[in-house]
């Protein structure tokens, strides 16, 4: 399927949740990668539409509204404009940015619900679910909190335990409490619609098998779900905020539709469709959206983070197949997560770099480049302010900015701002021009394969080529000894500058605009939405000679100013200087008898492996001297298997065994958790099996 030619491309980025601002982890996952790709394709002259919007439904928004004493509408109306403006300022080139609280989205989502219901793709199930007797409402997963049945941790939510990473249901939570009123919930019957994904598994397996070119991290996660077997997935909820279940469908099924909404995982991807419909209406061609969603010659691409892989590769395709007439995703180039200064990004602990705050201090292109150069394409990547400074100073300023400034300065100072003619070029001149001709295709291959970091590296390599050529040709010497050779050097260097004006645009659109103002390259397409795609100069032409002899260029401006240490230190201090997390409250006083009940033993970790379908669990074999124990530890986000093998540990050896993810845990490792959530092994010397007293 990868070599199929398509007439048009439809690109979406995951809809950001409108319950908070955008941070750089969001950008690196789903937005900068998509924007690079889309801008490249526009410069290629392709028919491409880029769609996104705010995801404005879901339990998290309701919970925030309750916590602040406002309505869910107040929350989304606060954050949608902030998100939209932040995206615009960083240069995201959406053709349309919508919101799922718009009437068009409700209409589109309900149409999907009706169509799938009419075609028999839903099943109704009545069961007992938790109900808050004080609030008088059923409790969706995030409204339930209590003790995890897997690891015994307190504070587990009804959909997931954040200590061990296990997926849960509200009914499994021990000692459940309502997050609305702190009341003990009761069981009450309710009826919901489910999408039986198991019926779709053979067709979905065939669909995935037809795309061997997809990223290994994407196919790996899908494979784990297939192995486990796809199950029925609820698509409605009893919550007060969302797209209402169509009344006539509920009445026909004998179900009271009051308070029943379409679950956010079902309606959110439909937001791509409703936003495309809004775009078509905005441009005055209301039916045009169908070309991008229903014509088999459209390539549909979803740029997402790894936490959305299953929704976009299994659930949404099943919905599209069930509806009929729609194309399904041709690729889902999902990225992994971005850490900051070596730590997991945490908005609750203030360990994040917020986009709107970044834009108050730095130009947008600096962050676009730094993130694009370190995208977490197949594994997690780290953002550090020192690395950010290094990339700006040594790559943008010293390589790209320096070359452009030298070349244009020489032209304006020594050749009256005119491009010198190329007269009897020598071997170095011709070889460099030949290299230049190959760069658009060379960089383009990386974009086409979604190797975006590689594309960025190849782009900066063109500036490296320019610097090397300029240094080797030494025009400051030939200016005095051979003006023809000097003119040739300036001519070739300016052609490289003109090529860079086009080729850097996907990564550095604001810098490209500044370069255009200096070089006045004529007839260039725009990578912005709605730009003139029929102009003669685009991506493929960038390697040719874009500037004729005698063409006038303006004096250069400094494109990138180096970042001083104190500016970067201020950002590091700001990140680390968020209000300190309080120490955890001391627990109730324990007696000596309570303590001696614990059998603490030293041991050595012999083997470690990750537990399938769990983000946090590792399975360890621990040698306690007198026997080996299998222990499950919720530390996979802090340690890799290689970090633990051979380590001396302290284990609780007389803890009652518990089943976790189908495996029995026969003890517990002792860990120290600091206020930032970082875990450190508690260790002790002594032979394996030694008692810790």
CORTARA-V200826 format. One record per run of one state. SS is the DSSP state (H for helix, E for strand, L for the rest). FROM is the first residue (numbers start at 0). TO is the last residue. Records with the same first field share a line. If there is no record, write none. Layout:
BEGIN
SS: FROM-TO + FROM-TO
END
This chain:
BEGIN
L: 0-6 + 13-14 + 17-21 + 43-45 + 55-57 + 68-70 + 90-94 + 99-101 + 118-120 + 132-135 + 138-139 + 147-152 + 157-158 + 160-165 + 167-168 + 172-172 + 178-184 + 209-214 + 228-230 + 234-234 + 238-241 + 244-245 + 252-258 + 262-262 + 282-287 + 294-296 + 303-303 + 323-329 + 331-333 + 335-336 + 340-341 + 344-344 + 346-349 + 351-352 + 358-362 + 372-379 + 383-383 + 414-416 + 418-425 + 448-450 + 473-473 + 481-481 + 503-507 + 519-522 + 524-535 + 537-550 + 552-563 + 576-590 + 596-598 + 610-616 + 623-626 + 633-639 + 644-646 + 652-656 + 660-661 + 665-666 + 669-669 + 673-677 + 681-689 + 691-692
E: 7-12 + 15-16 + 22-22 + 46-54 + 95-98 + 121-131 + 136-137 + 143-146 + 153-156 + 159-159 + 166-166 + 173-177 + 185-195 + 231-233 + 235-237 + 242-243 + 259-261 + 297-302 + 304-304 + 330-330 + 334-334 + 337-339 + 342-343 + 345-345 + 350-350 + 353-353 + 380-382 + 417-417 + 523-523 + 536-536 + 551-551 + 599-609 + 617-622 + 627-632 + 647-651 + 657-659 + 662-664 + 667-668 + 670-672 + 678-680 + 690-690
H: 23-42 + 58-67 + 71-89 + 102-117 + 140-142 + 169-171 + 196-208 + 215-227 + 246-251 + 263-281 + 288-293 + 305-322 + 354-357 + 363-371 + 384-413 + 426-447 + 451-472 + 474-480 + 482-502 + 508-518 + 564-575 + 591-595 + 640-643
END
